[in-house]
Amino acid sequence: MAEITIQVAGRAYDVACRDGEEEQLRRLARLVDSKAEQARAAVGGGGETRQLLLAALLLADELNDIRGGKVAPLPPDTDSALADAVEQLAARVETLAEHLESDSSAA
């Protein structure tokens, strides 16, 4: 099992992945970071939890559009594991946002 550090929304996260999947995870992190930046620009603040939640929702919306045929699917040469990994990462971000939200409301 490999462990790498990724940057999302200005914070570093240590994440474990299978050996050989490090670069794929870095690409996914860049995608999530890009969506987090879009979210930050859209809401102009509002805290990290809200920013990550909105980023996850943006990713989920794109995935929903792809599944619903509203946008062209990924090219055939695109690794389907990449699409699955994005979906799993979006779910993890949503879970993280829920935990962060519950932690901040408890404080």
Order of alpha helices (4+ residues) and beta strands (2+ residues): beta-beta-alpha-alpha-alpha
